[in-house]
Amino acid sequence: MIALQIADIRVFMKKLLLSETFDRFLLLEGSITTFNTFEIDGTLQKAYYSAEEQDQIGDRSLSLWSEVRPFCFELIKGKKTPLAFHFTFQLAASNVIRLLAQTGIDLPPEQIRGLLMNLRYDGHTLTCTTGTSLSVFTLDKKLDHAWDDMVRKYFHQQEIPFQQM
């Protein structure tokens, strides 16, 4: 697990809300506090969708950020900044498999419950913390380190300035 302080909140917010930078991440949960606190559960309600739409969703149980982003933008946009927000993103299963292959980590993908990125804004600072959730106990931290490295590299690629805390 690492903690990164986002150096330029304005740049980050543009990438979060106005671009596709985070669109392929799954949204586990979130909350936005403006004049009210709006809680978001990223769990898909499959009964809402038609059979065709359910086929497109497949076995995915969480919303993509791209599906929720427009609603979050509507809550945050305006002259006043939010009092606070937090979002918990999860790396999609296909990208978890890709990370395992790229790093040579010998861990079955079904034992990985989630590679997580927590974004938290408290009204002054914006931090990103990483986390891993496994269904088995292991002392091996290779996956943790690989995920931390991937997040740092991704932020560099996306030109998101940060300082490690």
C-alpha positions in Angstrom: 0.0 0.0 0.0 1.2 3.5 -0.8 -0.3 6.9 -0.3 0.2 9.6 -2.9 -0.8 13.3 -2.4 -2.0 14.8 -5.7 0.0 17.9 -6.4 -2.4 19.6 -8.7 -6.0 19.0 -7.8 -7.4 21.1 -10.7 -5.5 19.0 -13.3 -6.6 15.8 -11.5 -10.3 16.8 -11.4 -10.3 17.5 -15.1 -8.8 14.1 -15.8 -11.3 12.4 -13.3 -14.5 14.1 -14.5 -13.9 15.4 -18.0 -11.7 12.8 -19.7 -11.6 9.0 -20.1 -8.5 8.7 -17.9 -10.2 6.5 -15.3 -13.1 5.2 -17.4 -11.9 1.5 -17.5 -11.8 1.2 -13.7 -14.7 -0.3 -11.8 -16.4 1.8 -9.2 -16.8 -0.1 -5.9 -18.2 2.9 -4.0 -18.1 6.6 -3.6 -19.5 9.6 -1.9 -19.7 13.3 -2.8 -20.4 16.0 -0.2 -21.7 19.3 -1.5 -25.0 20.7 0.0 -25.9 17.0 0.8 -23.8 13.8 0.9 -24.5 11.6 -2.0 -23.5 7.9 -1.5 -22.8 5.7 -4.5 -22.8 1.9 -4.4 -21.1 0.7 -7.6 -22.9 -2.6 -7.6 -24.8 -3.2 -10.8 -28.5 -3.9 -10.4 -28.9 -6.4 -13.2 -32.7 -6.5 -12.9 -32.7 -3.0 -14.2 -31.3 -4.0 -17.6 -32.9 -5.7 -20.6 -31.6 -9.2 -21.6 -29.6 -7.6 -24.4 -27.9 -5.1 -22.0 -27.2 -7.9 -19.5 -25.4 -9.8 -22.3 -23.2 -6.8 -22.9 -22.5 -6.5 -19.1 -21.6 -10.1 -18.9 -20.4 -11.3 -15.5 -19.4 -7.8 -14.4 -20.9 -6.9 -11.0 -19.7 -3.3 -10.7 -20.2 -0.2 -12.8 -17.5 1.2 -14.9 -16.4 4.7 -13.9 -17.5 5.8 -17.5 -21.1 4.8 -16.6 -21.1 6.8 -13.3 -18.8 9.7 -14.2 -21.5 12.0 -15.9 -23.7 11.8 -12.7 -20.7 12.6 -10.5 -19.8 15.5 -12.7 -23.3 17.0 -12.4 -23.0 16.8 -8.6 -19.5 18.4 -8.5 -19.6 21.0 -11.3 -20.3 24.6 -10.4 -18.6 27.6 -8.7 -18.2 25.9 -5.3 -15.8 23.0 -4.8 -17.2 20.0 -2.9 -16.6 19.8 0.8 -15.4 16.3 0.3 -15.5 13.2 -1.8 -14.1 9.7 -2.0 -14.1 7.1 -4.7 -12.9 3.5 -4.5 -11.9 2.1 -7.8 -11.1 -1.5 -8.6 -8.9 -2.8 -11.4 -11.0 -4.8 -13.9 -10.4 -8.6 -14.0 -8.9 -8.5 -17.5 -6.3 -5.9 -16.3 -5.5 -7.9 -13.2 -4.7 -10.9 -15.4 -2.6 -8.7 -17.6 -0.7 -7.3 -14.5 0.0 -10.9 -13.3 1.3 -11.9 -16.7 3.5 -8.8 -17.1 5.0 -9.2 -13.6 5.3 -13.0 -13.6 3.4 -13.2 -10.3 2.3 -16.8 -9.8 -1.1 -16.2 -8.1 -4.4 -17.5 -9.5 -6.6 -14.5 -10.5 -9.6 -16.0 -8.7 -7.7 -15.5 -5.4 -7.5 -11.7 -6.0 -10.7 -10.0 -4.7 -9.5 -6.6 -5.9 -6.7 -4.2 -6.6 -8.0 -1.0 -5.2 -7.3 2.7 -5.6 -8.9 5.0 -3.0 -9.3 8.7 -3.9 -10.1 11.0 -1.0 -10.6 14.7 -1.0 -11.1 16.4 2.4 -11.7 20.0 1.1 -8.0 20.8 1.0 -5.9 17.8 -0.1 -6.5 15.0 -2.5 -4.9 11.6 -1.7 -4.7 8.3 -3.5 -4.0 5.2 -1.5 -3.7 1.7 -3.0 -4.7 -1.6 -1.6 -5.0 -5.2 -2.4 -7.7 -7.7 -1.3 -7.0 -11.4 -1.5 -9.2 -14.4 -0.6 -6.1 -16.2 0.8 -3.4 -15.3 3.3 0.1 -14.8 2.0 3.2 -13.1 3.3 4.3 -12.5 -0.3 4.0 -8.8 -1.1 4.9 -9.0 -4.8 1.4 -8.3 -5.9 1.2 -5.3 -3.6 4.4 -3.9 -4.9 3.4 -4.5 -8.6 0.1 -2.8 -8.1 1.7 0.2 -6.3 4.3 0.5 -9.2 1.5 0.3 -11.8 -0.5 3.1 -10.1 2.6 5.3 -10.0 3.5 4.6 -13.6 -0.1 5.2 -14.7 -0.2 8.6 -13.0 3.1 9.5 -14.7 1.7 8.4 -18.1 -1.4 10.4 -17.5 0.7 13.4 -16.4 -0.9 13.5 -12.9 1.7 15.1 -10.6 1.9 13.6 -7.1 4.2 13.3 -4.1 4.6 10.0 -2.2 3.6 10.4 1.4 
